Amino acid sequence: MNISPVNQRIVSQNFQAQKTKFKSVEAREKEQDKNLSNKKYSRKDMQRLAATTVLAGAVLGGGVIYLTKRPVLKNLRRNNETLSNLNKKLKEEAQHLKDSLSDIFEGDLAPKEIRDKIFNELKEKIEKCDYGYDIQTPPVTGKTLGKVIENAIPLPSSVGTANRINMKELDIPQIDIDGRFDFELPMSDEVKITHMKSADFKPVKSQPTNISESYADSVQWNNDKVARDLLQNFFDGHGQTLDGVKLHFEPSGNGRYKVRIEGKSTYTPDKAVYIGESTKRNDARAAGNYGEGLKMATLKLLKDGGADNVRIASDNWKVTYTLTEGNLSDKRVLAYSLDKTDKYNGNYMEFETFDRELLTSLRNTINRFYNSGNTHFKCPDFENELIGIKNLPKGEKGGIYIAGQRFEFDGKYDGLDDIVLFIKEKPPADVLDISRDRTSLNESNLEKIASWLAKDKRFSSNDRVNFLKSLENYWEAVFSLDKKPMDKFVEYFLLYINWTCGERKIINIKFPEKYVAYSAATPDVVHDLRSKGYKVCKSSFSDIGMPTIHDIIGDARAHEVVIPNDVEKKKILIIREAVNKLSPSLKGKYFSEEELNPKIYMFDRRSVKDRKLYSDCNAEAIVDKRVSKGFWIDKNYLNETNFSDALETALHELSHKAGGDESAEFSYMLTDVNKDAIGQLINDVKSRNEMQALNTLWESLS
């Protein structure tokens, strides 16, 4: 149908009016910018103004800010009167432009044959066209090539030592049914026999001490702890080994058993009498400290073990401990007699007990100390001057040794499964206070020990790498509440691995290809990585050179893909075609050619996965390093909205390459993009007719 001269004149007048109105908007914007530039605003004020100007972009549809419309309006209410007035004017201008564009999309401005031709061409194109991309696989964003670290230390493929490779497990006999037991640990070249010079002394008879019998109740010592402290003195006396120590039990009648323990070193009587006098006081590698343990074990034997006396002897002396009446009260106290004896080359302890279980504890305690037959120390996976690590077969009981003595962990001497740690010296008191009680260690103690080791300057960089490798069984990221104690140990070592004596000292490790440190990701992403052979490790590994999940796969997919039906597919293709038609005004200036062929993926905000976080989300941008990779659009919104709003949504999401909803960069870009798009549609007849045809095609689908 031809348009009459009168109608042509009316159309021409309408477009001239629209052009004049559009130019008047530009003029007013420039005048407002000039007015604003003559005033002084803080950086924060300018950011608020930027948020305000985004409303001027609402020229192709109803609501510009779909994801953050309410927060932005809330911020605007806080602005001062000047900003409120400006906002009012901008909204008025935006409404004028919206009304004008409504005429462009819906007006009858071209001859029917022209409109029909354009409509049919676009309809055929949309019906035959495919997406041109995988609609089920959103693009990966945030992915990096990983850190290129110079001088990174390669992670060894394996670790292990041949230390003490010739160790043979002790063949400790069982205690006979009548309580008889006789066993001497083999001597080795590790034994360090010491002979202190004999001292002259005056014999003492029944000298009371100030240790009362009830003092034995102040510590919760069972037979295992008594046995530990009895053998500890022989262990230290042989240079931190039980090699060469002899144990002898025999029945003595009336249900009692005689116990004798012998060592080969000699020392003076003050070490057996005075608390605070000990041969190990200043030796960080000795198990004992102030001599308290021997006195407490003696007191427990006299009070609870059925011993009438406890005899300790060496060189030319013998001390006999008993319980006797005190001078200050009717309570018994620990007392000792000191006698001269014939020369004895070594030392021993003797007592009698009715407690058969104490004999079992003494036998079991042999392997709770280092000796040349304790295979917990054989061929450790890692060992330096501070610590050794040995991994055991799964399910085998291990333990923690400090200065050669096994400590309880979580109330048990074999409280660690699958691993042995042996720390060669007593940690500083602020790390672990080894009191006479030596109570059971716990996870908190492990954390402090790990932190101390990580910061100790005696740990070289290569030591740290090999040490971590020996603990690889505990690298995996653990999300359940039942973490193993060694998981915490590794976490705390990693936390302080880059700190040595209070100074930052960065260590970087070159990890194998499929090692990845955990970063924020959904469980299904972690499961998928593990199913593909990746080792997903604790997040702190990223501090020493391991790439993160984000580095490897980029940002986790925000939504679950919904496959469009035929109508939804056509609508998505119409949006893509409309954005591409705006290339003359947007290409190069704002977007690349690829960005103007946007990849659009559909999700359902009402689905189980999305309704909690995205129940009011119409669309969401996909941006990678300030490049638009397309956007998500909600299925319900796509089916219900009109063409004008859908196109504006597309431009809105594409403009997010400049920043988030509240950023000034995004606000300015969206405003400029919309303004230039309007200019193209007003001034270019072909673009205008094509957009009208796409609008008609959209409505036919609805």
DOROLUM-54905 format. One record per residue (C-alpha): x, y, z; residue in three letters. Coordinates in steps of 0.1 Angstrom, whole numbers, plus 2048, in hexadecimal, padded with zeros to 3 digits. Layout:
X|Y|Z|Ala .
...
This chain:
800|800|800|Met .
80D|822|7F7|Asn .
80D|83E|810|Ile .
7FB|85E|806|Ser .
80E|87F|804|Pro .
7FB|88B|823|Val .
805|86C|837|Asn .
829|86E|82B|Gln .
829|892|837|Arg .
81C|888|859|Ile .
836|86C|85C|Val .
851|884|853|Ser .
845|89D|86D|Gln .
844|882|887|Asn .
868|877|881|Phe .
874|89B|880|Gln .
863|8A0|8A2|Ala .
873|880|8AF|Gln .
895|88C|8A3|Lys .
890|8AE|8B2|Thr .
885|89E|8D3|Lys .
8A4|886|8D3|Phe .
8BB|8A4|8CC|Lys .
8AA|8B8|8E8|Ser .
8B2|89B|900|Val .
8D6|89C|8F6|Glu .
8D7|8C2|8FA|Ala .
8C7|8C0|91C|Arg .
8E0|8A5|927|Glu .
8FD|8BB|91C|Lys .
8EE|8D8|92F|Glu .
8E9|8C2|94E|Gln .
90D|8B6|94B|Asp .
919|8DA|949|Lys .
905|8E4|967|Asn .
912|8C7|97B|Leu .
936|8CE|971|Ser .
933|8F1|980|Asn .
92C|8E1|9A2|Lys .
944|8CE|9B9|Lys .
93B|8AA|9C0|Tyr .
94E|890|9D3|Ser .
958|86F|9C2|Arg .
93B|85E|9D4|Lys .
922|879|9C7|Asp .
92E|873|9A4|Met .
928|84E|9A8|Gln .
905|855|9B3|Arg .
900|86C|996|Leu .
90C|850|97F|Ala .
8F2|839|98E|Ala .
8D8|853|988|Thr .
8E0|858|963|Thr .
8DB|833|95C|Val .
8B5|83B|95D|Leu .
8BA|84F|93D|Ala .
8C1|82E|92C|Gly .
89D|822|931|Ala .
894|82B|90E|Val .
88F|809|8FE|Leu .
879|7FA|918|Gly .
86A|7FC|93B|Gly .
884|7F4|955|Gly .
8A9|7F9|94E|Val .
8B7|7E9|96E|Ile .
8A8|7C7|970|Tyr .
8C0|7B7|98A|Leu .
8C5|7D5|9A0|Thr .
8A8|7EC|999|Lys .
89D|7EE|9BD|Arg .
8C0|7F4|9CC|Pro .
8C7|810|9B3|Val .
8A6|821|9BA|Leu .
8AD|81D|9E0|Lys .
8CE|82E|9DB|Asn .
8BE|84A|9C7|Leu .
8A6|852|9E4|Arg .
8C5|85A|9F8|Arg .
8D1|874|9E0|Asn .
8CE|899|9E7|Asn .
8B4|8B0|9D8|Glu .
8CA|8B8|9B9|Thr .
8CD|894|9B0|Leu .
8A8|88E|9B6|Ser .
89F|8AB|99E|Asn .
8B7|89E|984|Leu .
8A9|87B|988|Asn .
886|889|981|Lys .
891|89A|962|Lys .
8A4|87C|955|Leu .
885|866|95A|Lys .
86F|87F|948|Glu .
887|87F|92A|Glu .
88A|859|92B|Ala .
864|856|92A|Gln .
863|86E|90C|His .
87C|858|8F9|Leu .
86A|839|903|Lys .
84A|846|8F5|Asp .
85B|850|8D5|Ser .
86B|82E|8D0|Leu .
849|81D|8D6|Ser .
83E|830|8B7|Asp .
85C|823|8A4|Ile .
856|7FF|8AD|Phe .
830|800|8A9|Glu .
82A|81C|88F|Gly .
81F|816|86B|Asp .
83C|82A|85C|Leu .
845|815|83D|Ala .
830|80A|81F|Pro .
821|7E8|824|Lys .
834|7D7|808|Glu .
855|7E3|818|Ile .
84A|7D8|83A|Arg .
83E|7B6|82E|Asp .
85E|7B0|81A|Lys .
874|7B8|839|Ile .
85E|7A4|850|Phe .
85E|785|839|Asn .
884|787|834|Glu .
88A|788|85A|Leu .
870|76E|861|Lys .
880|756|849|Glu .
8A2|75D|857|Lys .
896|758|87B|Ile .
884|737|872|Glu .
8A2|729|85F|Lys .
8BD|737|876|Cys .
8CE|723|892|Asp .
8DF|731|8B1|Tyr .
902|72E|8A3|Gly .
90E|723|8C6|Tyr .
908|708|8DF|Asp .
8E9|713|8F1|Ile .
8EF|6F9|90D|Gln .
913|703|915|Thr .
918|727|923|Pro .
93A|736|91D|Pro .
955|732|937|Val .
95E|753|948|Thr .
979|75E|960|Gly .
990|742|953|Lys .
9B5|74B|954|Thr .
9D4|73A|946|Leu .
9E0|736|96A|Gly .
9FD|747|97B|Lys .
A1E|746|96A|Val .
A37|744|987|Ile .
A5C|746|982|Glu .
A72|731|997|Asn .
A55|71C|9A4|Ala .
A61|6FC|9B5|Ile .
A54|6DD|9A2|Pro .
A3F|6C6|9B7|Leu .
A51|6A4|9B9|Pro .
A3E|687|9AB|Ser .
A44|674|9CC|Ser .
A57|678|9EC|Val .
A66|65F|A04|Gly .
A86|657|A17|Thr .
A9B|639|A1F|Ala .
AA2|645|A42|Asn .
AA5|628|A5A|Arg .
A9E|610|A3E|Ile .
AAE|5F3|A50|Asn .
A96|5F6|A6E|Met .
A87|5D5|A78|Lys .
A68|5D5|A8C|Glu .
A6D|5CB|AB0|Leu .
A61|5A9|AB9|Asp .
A54|5B1|ADC|Ile .
A48|591|AEE|Pro .
A27|58F|AFF|Gln .
A24|590|B25|Ile .
A22|56C|B32|Asp .
A02|561|B43|Ile .
A13|563|B65|Asp .
A1F|587|B5E|Gly .
A42|57E|B55|Arg .
A53|594|B3A|Phe .
A77|599|B31|Asp .
A82|5AF|B14|Phe .
AA0|5C4|B0B|Glu .
A9F|5DB|AED|Leu .
ABD|5D5|AD6|Pro .
AD9|5EE|ADA|Met .
AE1|605|ABC|Ser .
AFA|61F|AB3|Asp .
ADF|639|ABA|Glu .
AE1|634|ADF|Val .
AF4|650|AF0|Lys .
B00|643|B12|Ile .
B08|65E|B2B|Thr .
B1B|65A|B4C|His .
B18|677|B64|Met .
B35|67A|B7D|Lys .
B2E|66A|B9E|Ser .
B25|682|BBA|Ala .
B2B|67F|BDF|Asp .
B0C|682|BF4|Phe .
AFE|67B|C17|Lys .
AE5|65F|C1A|Pro .
AC2|66A|C23|Val .
AA7|656|C36|Lys .
A82|65A|C30|Ser .
A84|67F|C25|Gln .
A60|68C|C20|Pro .
A5A|6A1|C02|Thr .
A3E|6BC|BFE|Asn .
A2C|6A5|BE5|Ile .
A0C|698|BF6|Ser .
9FC|677|BED|Glu .
9DD|689|BE1|Ser .
9F2|69B|BC8|Tyr .
9F0|67C|BB3|Ala .
9CB|683|BAD|Asp .
9D4|6A5|B9D|Ser .
9DC|694|B7C|Val .
9C7|67B|B69|Gln .
9E2|661|B62|Trp .
9D8|63E|B57|Asn .
9F1|621|B54|Asn .
9FB|62C|B31|Asp .
A07|64E|B3E|Lys .
A19|63F|B5C|Val .
A2B|627|B44|Ala .
A33|643|B2D|Arg .
A45|657|B48|Asp .
A57|639|B56|Leu .
A66|631|B34|Leu .
A6C|655|B2A|Gln .
A89|658|B42|Asn .
A9B|63A|B33|Phe .
A93|647|B10|Phe .
AA4|669|B17|Asp .
AC0|658|B2A|Gly .
AC9|645|B0A|His .
AC9|663|AF3|Gly .
AA4|663|AE9|Gln .
AA1|63E|AE1|Thr .
A95|61F|AF5|Leu .
AB0|60A|AE5|Asp .
AC3|5F7|B00|Gly .
AA8|5FB|B1B|Val .
A9E|5DB|B2C|Lys .
A7C|5D3|B3C|Leu .
A77|5B6|B54|His .
A56|5AB|B65|Phe .
A52|58D|B7B|Glu .
A38|581|B94|Pro .
A41|588|BB8|Ser .
A24|576|BCA|Gly .
A03|581|BD8|Asn .
9F7|58D|BB6|Gly .
A13|5A6|BB3|Arg .
A2E|5AB|B98|Tyr .
A51|5B8|B9B|Lys .
A5B|5D1|B80|Val .
A7F|5DB|B78|Arg .
A89|5F2|B5C|Ile .
AAE|5F7|B54|Glu .
AC2|610|B40|Gly .
AE7|615|B39|Lys .
AED|63A|B42|Ser .
AF6|647|B64|Thr .
AEC|667|B75|Tyr .
AEE|678|B97|Thr .
AD3|674|BB3|Pro .
AC7|698|BB2|Asp .
AB6|690|B90|Lys .
AA1|675|BA1|Ala .
A98|68B|BBF|Val .
A93|6AF|BB6|Tyr .
A77|6BC|BA0|Ile .
A86|6D5|B88|Gly .
AA6|6C1|B86|Glu .
AA7|6AE|B65|Ser .
AC2|6A4|B4C|Thr .
AA9|6AE|B30|Lys .
A9F|6D1|B3C|Arg .
AB0|6E4|B20|Asn .
AAF|6C8|B05|Asp .
A93|6D0|AEC|Ala .
A96|6AC|ADF|Arg .
A92|69B|B00|Ala .
A6F|68E|B0A|Ala .
A72|699|B2E|Gly .
A76|6BB|B3D|Asn .
A76|6C3|B62|Tyr .
A77|6A1|B72|Gly .
A53|6A4|B7D|Glu .
A47|685|B69|Gly .
A5D|66C|B7C|Leu .
A51|679|B9E|Lys .
A2D|679|B93|Met .
A2F|656|B84|Ala .
A40|64A|BA5|Thr .
A24|65A|BBA|Leu .
A09|649|BA4|Lys .
A1B|627|BA8|Leu .
A1B|62B|BCE|Leu .
9F7|638|BD1|Lys .
9E5|625|BB6|Asp .
9FC|60A|BA8|Gly .
A00|5F6|BC9|Gly .
A26|5FD|BCC|Ala .
A34|5FE|BEF|Asp .
A52|610|BE3|Asn .
A63|61B|BC2|Val .
A89|617|BBF|Arg .
A9E|62C|BA7|Ile .
AC3|625|BA5|Ala .
AE2|62E|B91|Ser .
B08|630|B95|Asp .
B0E|630|BBB|Asn .
AEC|639|BC9|Trp .
AC8|62D|BCD|Lys .
AA9|641|BD5|Val .
A8B|630|BE5|Thr .
A6A|641|BE3|Tyr .
A4D|639|BFC|Thr .
A2E|64A|C0A|Leu .
A32|654|C2E|Thr .
A20|669|C48|Glu .
A25|68F|C42|Gly .
A31|6A7|C5D|Asn .
A17|6C1|C57|Leu .
9F7|6AC|C55|Ser .
9EB|689|C57|Asp .
9ED|684|C31|Lys .
A08|66F|C23|Arg .
A23|67F|C0D|Val .
A3D|673|BF5|Leu .
A5E|66B|C07|Ala .
A80|65F|BFC|Tyr .
A9E|64E|C0A|Ser .
AC0|652|BFA|Leu .
ADA|636|BFF|Asp .
AFD|62F|BF3|Lys .
B01|60F|BDE|Thr .
B1B|5FC|BCC|Asp .
B25|60A|BAB|Lys .
B0B|602|B90|Tyr .
B13|60A|B6C|Asn .
AF1|615|B61|Gly .
ACF|61D|B71|Asn .
AAF|60B|B79|Tyr .
A8D|60F|B89|Met .
A7B|5F4|B9D|Glu .
A59|5F0|BAD|Phe .
A3E|5D7|BB3|Glu .
A1A|5DB|BA8|Thr .
9FA|5C7|BA9|Phe .
9ED|5D8|B89|Asp .
9F1|5BF|B6C|Arg .
9E5|5DA|B53|Glu .
A02|5EF|B5C|Leu .
A19|5D4|B4F|Leu .
A06|5D4|B2E|Thr .
A09|5FA|B2C|Ser .
A2F|5F8|B31|Leu .
A32|5DE|B15|Arg .
A1D|5F3|AFD|Asn .
A30|612|B06|Thr .
A50|604|AF7|Ile .
A44|60E|AD4|Asn .
A36|630|AE1|Arg .
A5A|63C|AE0|Phe .
A74|63D|AC5|Tyr .
A89|61E|AC3|Asn .
A9C|60D|AA6|Ser .
A80|5F4|AA3|Gly .
A62|60D|AA2|Asn .
A59|60C|A7D|Thr .
A44|62C|A80|His .
A66|63C|A7A|Phe .
A71|626|A5D|Lys .
A74|636|A3A|Cys .
A5E|654|A41|Pro .
A50|667|A22|Asp .
A60|687|A2F|Phe .
A7A|68F|A49|Glu .
A8F|6AD|A52|Asn .
A9E|6B9|A73|Glu .
A7C|6C3|A80|Leu .
A62|6AA|A76|Ile .
A5C|689|A64|Gly .
A3C|67E|A52|Ile .
A33|65A|A4B|Lys .
A14|64F|A39|Asn .
A06|62E|A43|Leu .
9EF|615|A31|Pro .
9CB|621|A33|Lys .
9BB|616|A54|Gly .
9DC|611|A66|Glu .
9E0|623|A87|Lys .
9FB|63E|A89|Gly .
A03|659|AA3|Gly .
A15|679|AAC|Ile .
A38|677|ABB|Tyr .
A48|696|ACB|Ile .
A6D|693|AD4|Ala .
A6B|66E|ACE|Gly .
A4D|668|AE5|Gln .
A2A|660|AD8|Arg .
A0F|676|AE5|Phe .
9EB|66F|AE8|Glu .
9D4|67F|ACE|Phe .
9AF|681|AD4|Asp .
9B4|66C|AF3|Gly .
9C6|64F|AE1|Lys .
9EB|647|ADB|Tyr .
9E1|63B|AB8|Asp .
9C9|657|AB3|Gly .
9D5|660|A90|Leu .
9CB|649|A74|Asp .
9E1|642|A55|Asp .
9FE|659|A5F|Ile .
A1B|65E|A77|Val .
A29|680|A80|Leu .
A49|681|A94|Phe .
A54|6A4|A9F|Ile .
A78|6A2|AAA|Lys .
A78|6BD|AC5|Glu .
A60|6CC|ADE|Lys .
A4E|6E9|ACE|Pro .
A51|70B|ADF|Pro .
A3A|70F|AFE|Ala .
A23|728|AEB|Asp .
A1D|70C|AD1|Val .
A1A|6EE|AE8|Leu .
A1F|6EF|B0E|Asp .
A2B|6CC|B17|Ile .
A22|6CC|B3C|Ser .
A26|6AE|B53|Arg .
A02|6A4|B4A|Asp .
A09|6A3|B24|Arg .
9E4|6A0|B1E|Thr .
9D6|694|AFD|Ser .
9DD|6A9|ADF|Leu .
9C1|6B6|ACA|Asn .
9BB|6C7|AA8|Glu .
9C3|6E9|AB7|Ser .
9E5|6DC|AC1|Asn .
9EB|6CF|A9E|Leu .
9E2|6F1|A8F|Glu .
9FB|702|AA5|Lys .
A16|6E9|A9D|Ile .
A0F|6EC|A78|Ala .
A11|712|A7A|Ser .
A32|710|A8E|Trp .
A42|6F9|A75|Leu .
A37|70E|A57|Ala .
A48|72D|A66|Lys .
A68|71C|A71|Asp .
A86|728|A5E|Lys .
A95|705|A5F|Arg .
A7B|6FA|A45|Phe .
A8B|702|A24|Ser .
A76|708|A05|Ser .
A7D|6E5|9F8|Asn .
A75|6D7|A1A|Asp .
A53|6E8|A18|Arg .
A4B|6DA|9F6|Val .
A56|6B7|9FF|Asn .
A44|6B9|A21|Phe .
A23|6C3|A0F|Leu .
A28|6A8|9F6|Lys .
A2A|68E|A12|Ser .
A09|69B|A1F|Leu .
9F7|699|9FD|Glu .
9DD|681|A0B|Asn .
9CF|69F|A1D|Tyr .
9CF|6B9|A01|Trp .
9AC|6B3|9F5|Glu .
992|6CE|9FD|Ala .
97B|6C0|A17|Val .
958|6CE|A1B|Phe .
949|6B7|A35|Ser .
94B|6BD|A5A|Leu .
95F|69E|A61|Asp .
980|6AB|A55|Lys .
99E|696|A60|Lys .
9B6|6A5|A79|Pro .
9D1|6A6|A5E|Met .
9BB|6BA|A47|Asp .
9BD|6D6|A61|Lys .
9E2|6D0|A65|Phe .
9E8|6D6|A3F|Val .
9D1|6F4|A3F|Glu .
9E5|706|A5A|Tyr .
A06|6FD|A4B|Phe .
9FA|70D|A2A|Leu .
9ED|72B|A3D|Leu .
A10|733|A49|Tyr .
A26|723|A2F|Ile .
A30|745|A20|Asn .
A3A|753|A42|Trp .
A5C|74C|A51|Thr .
A65|75A|A73|Cys .
A4B|776|A6E|Gly .
A58|77F|A4B|Glu .
A45|779|A2B|Arg .
A58|761|A15|Lys .
A44|756|9F7|Ile .
A47|732|9EB|Ile .
A38|727|9CA|Asn .
A34|703|9BF|Ile .
A2F|6F7|99B|Lys .
A12|6DE|99E|Phe .
A08|6C3|985|Pro .
9ED|6CD|96B|Glu .
9CE|6BF|97C|Lys .
9D4|6CD|99F|Tyr .
9BC|6E9|9A7|Val .
9B6|6FD|9C7|Ala .
991|701|9D1|Tyr .
981|722|9CB|Ser .
95C|72A|9CD|Ala .
94A|710|9B9|Ala .
92B|6FB|9BC|Thr .
92E|6D6|9C7|Pro .
924|6CA|9A4|Asp .
942|6DE|996|Val .
959|6CE|9AF|Val .
94B|6AC|9A8|His .
94E|6B1|982|Asp .
973|6BB|986|Leu .
97B|69D|99B|Arg .
96A|686|983|Ser .
981|694|968|Lys .
9A0|68B|97C|Gly .
9A6|6AD|98D|Tyr .
9B3|6AD|9B1|Lys .
99F|6C9|9C2|Val .
9B5|6D5|9DF|Cys .
9B1|6EC|9FC|Lys .
9AD|710|9F2|Ser .
9CD|71C|A03|Ser .
9E1|709|9E9|Phe .
9DA|727|9D2|Ser .
9F2|73B|9E8|Asp .
A0F|726|9DD|Ile .
A09|723|9B8|Gly .
9ED|70B|9B2|Met .
9D2|718|99A|Pro .
9AF|71B|9A7|Thr .
98E|70C|99A|Ile .
986|72F|98D|His .
9A7|730|97B|Asp .
9A0|70E|96B|Ile .
97B|710|962|Ile .
973|735|967|Gly .
953|740|979|Asp .
93B|724|983|Ala .
91B|724|96E|Arg .
901|73A|97F|Ala .
8E2|729|971|His .
8D6|708|964|Glu .
8D1|709|93E|Val .
8AD|705|932|Val .
8AA|6FB|90D|Ile .
892|713|8FB|Pro .
873|707|8E9|Asn .
86D|712|8C5|Asp .
85C|733|8CF|Val .
877|73B|8E8|Glu .
892|733|8CF|Lys .
883|74B|8B6|Lys .
881|766|8D0|Lys .
8A5|762|8D9|Ile .
8AE|764|8B4|Leu .
899|783|8B0|Ile .
8AC|794|8CE|Ile .
8CD|78A|8BE|Arg .
8C3|798|89C|Glu .
8B6|7B8|8AC|Ala .
8D7|7BE|8BE|Val .
8EB|7B6|89F|Asn .
8D6|7D0|88B|Lys .
8E3|7EB|8A3|Leu .
907|7E4|898|Ser .
90A|804|884|Pro .
907|819|8A4|Ser .
916|801|8BD|Leu .
932|7ED|8AC|Lys .
955|7F8|8B4|Gly .
94A|814|8CB|Lys .
93B|7FE|8E6|Tyr .
93B|7DA|8DA|Phe .
94E|7C2|8C4|Ser .
93E|7B0|8A7|Glu .
93D|790|8BB|Glu .
92D|7A2|8D9|Glu .
911|7AF|8C2|Leu .
909|78B|8B9|Asn .
902|782|8DD|Pro .
8FF|75F|8EA|Lys .
8DF|75D|8FE|Ile .
8D8|740|916|Tyr .
8B7|73A|927|Met .
8B1|731|94B|Phe .
892|72D|962|Asp .
892|744|980|Arg .
876|72E|98F|Arg .
88A|70E|98E|Ser .
896|6FD|9AE|Val .
8BA|708|9A7|Lys .
8B3|72C|99F|Asp .
895|737|9B3|Arg .
8A8|73E|9D3|Lys .
8C1|757|9C4|Leu .
8B1|761|9A3|Tyr .
88C|762|9A9|Ser .
88A|786|99D|Asp .
8A5|785|983|Cys .
89B|78B|95F|Asn .
8BD|789|950|Ala .
8E2|787|959|Glu .
901|791|946|Ala .
91D|77A|93D|Ile .
93D|78E|93E|Val .
961|783|93C|Asp .
97E|79C|941|Lys .
968|7B9|936|Arg .
95C|7A7|917|Val .
937|79D|913|Ser .
932|778|90D|Lys .
90C|77B|90A|Gly .
8F2|779|925|Phe .
8D9|763|937|Trp .
8B3|76A|933|Ile .
897|75C|948|Asp .
87F|745|936|Lys .
860|756|946|Asn .
86C|779|93E|Tyr .
874|76F|91A|Leu .
851|762|916|Asn .
83F|77F|926|Glu .
852|79F|91C|Thr .
84D|7B4|8FD|Asn .
868|7B9|8E2|Phe .
871|7DC|8EE|Ser .
879|7D0|911|Asp .
88C|7B1|905|Ala .
8A2|7C6|8EE|Leu .
8A9|7DF|90A|Glu .
8B2|7C2|921|Thr .
8CB|7B5|908|Ala .
8DC|7D7|906|Leu .
8DC|7D9|92B|His .
8ED|7B8|930|Glu .
906|7BE|915|Leu .
910|7DF|925|Ser .
919|7CD|945|His .
93B|7C7|935|Lys .
943|7E9|943|Ala .
93B|7E0|967|Gly .
920|7D6|980|Gly .
8FE|7E6|983|Asp .
90A|800|99D|Glu .
92A|80A|98B|Ser .
92D|82B|97A|Ala .
93E|81B|95C|Glu .
91F|805|956|Phe .
907|822|95B|Ser .
918|838|941|Tyr .
91D|81D|928|Met .
8F8|812|929|Leu .
8ED|835|925|Thr .
903|83B|907|Asp .
8FB|81A|8F7|Val .
8D5|820|8FA|Asn .
8D9|844|8ED|Lys .
8ED|83A|8CE|Asp .
8D5|81D|8C7|Ala .
8B8|836|8C8|Ile .
8CA|84D|8B1|Gly .
8CF|831|898|Gln .
8AA|827|898|Leu .
89F|84B|894|Ile .
8B7|855|879|Asn .
8B9|834|865|Asp .
89A|82A|853|Val .
8A6|807|84B|Lys .
8AF|7FF|86F|Ser .
88E|80D|87A|Arg .
87A|7F7|862|Asn .
88E|7D8|86B|Glu .
887|7DE|890|Met .
862|7E3|889|Gln .
862|7C2|877|Ala .
873|7B0|893|Leu .
85A|7BF|8AB|Asn .
83D|7B2|896|Thr .
84D|78F|894|Leu .
852|78F|8BA|Trp .
82D|798|8BF|Glu .
822|77C|8A7|Ser .
835|763|8BD|Leu .
824|771|8DC|Ser .
